[in-house]
Amino acid sequence: MDKRKLITELQSQGLKLVKADTGVSGRKGGAGPSDHKAITLDGTTVMIPVYNDVAAKSPYSIETSQDRVLQENGSAIAEISLPQQPKFYALKTAAGIPYSQIALLHSHNVLATTVLQTCIRYGNRNSSCQFCAIGQSLAAGKTIAQKTPAQLAEVAEAAVRLDGVEHLVMTTGTPNVTDRGAAYLSECAAAVKARVDLPIQAQCEPPDDFSWFAKMKAAGIDSLGMHLEVIEPEVRDRIMPGKAQVSLDYYFQAFEAAVEVFGWGQVNTYILAGLGDSQETIITTCDRLINLGVYPFVVPFVPITGTPLANHQPPSSEFMYAIYEKVGAMLSNAGMSSRDIKAGCAKCGACSALSVFENTNH
């Protein structure tokens, strides 16, 4: 099967694990990607849903951690490998906190952390993003509510030294309606950069004052993620009623200001396909974003157990493929590539098939 088509189908339909201990420990709940595991297929590492209802019904499966064969309806179709448990997971801080509660390995070479595992929107379902599970891993004791700058620096240094991690993604629950986490992300980034030379992406909602972008850059943040998630007004109101109060116009003002600071292609935004936005809306918005210098990271929505959208069907692989083809061509025409991003989700690319559509040579 065509690699692009297979990755697209796996991310829409998930992967059935016959033995759940296969590969790097997956994670149920959390700030995302959740309910996923990493697999490497023909040199590309991708995150595939494994812990939700969709994956349980998937025609795709693997048997054991020793098995390198991907099966479709019981027939072998491709060779795969799974990144193994990172060495830094075995370590603890002096206070006894496991490093894995401070940051996690995503894909095969990315360190990821949610610096504040709480959000002003999450506790109230009238304001919370309906897809979000930021509180689940905290409730399950798999993480801590606030990672200190010193803890993050300690773990980042170990992950680089022991496991060859190449960049760091720092996201946050939204702590307030003013800087929206930019201040704390800056503090954390400065501490990490003082300890280890590691490219960093920070992710937050647009702050109330765009001067925060220059402060974030000065603190050592190399690229910025500000995530639209969904686009159409009705979909925004339904899916993320609190975050929808930050207008689309304000996001685009923030994108323009951020590109001036971080540079063309170094600002990106998540777009969750399959929550109600039409293909046309997604493609048109991606075109607008690319013209501004923002990389539109289009990702198929994956339902997470325990959230209001747990039973929402993910988008079909046909829906995603059509978007990927159009947006991939736009990126190629603009000369914008995930490979050129210094750090972050779009650079990693594992939660989407978009990077393999960026040019026809893939």
Secondary structure, 3 states (H helix, E strand, C coil): CCHHHHHHHHHHHCCEECCCCCCCCCCCCECCCCCEEEEEECCEEEEEECCCHHHHCCCEEECCCCCCEEEECCEEEEEEECCCCCHHHHCECCCCCEHHHCCEEECCCEEEEECECCCCCCCCCCCCCCCCEHHHHHHCCCCCCECCHHHHHHHHHHHHHHHCCCEEEEECCCCCCCCCCHHHHHHHHHHHHHHCCCCEEEECCCCCCCHHHHHHHHCCCCEEECCCECCCHHHHHHHCCCHHHCCHHHHHHHHHHHHHHHCCCCEEEEEEECCCCCHHHHHHHHHHHHHHCEEEEEEECCCCCCCCCCCCCCCCHHHHHHHHHHHHHHHHHHCCCHHHCCCCHHHHCCCCCHHHHCCCCC
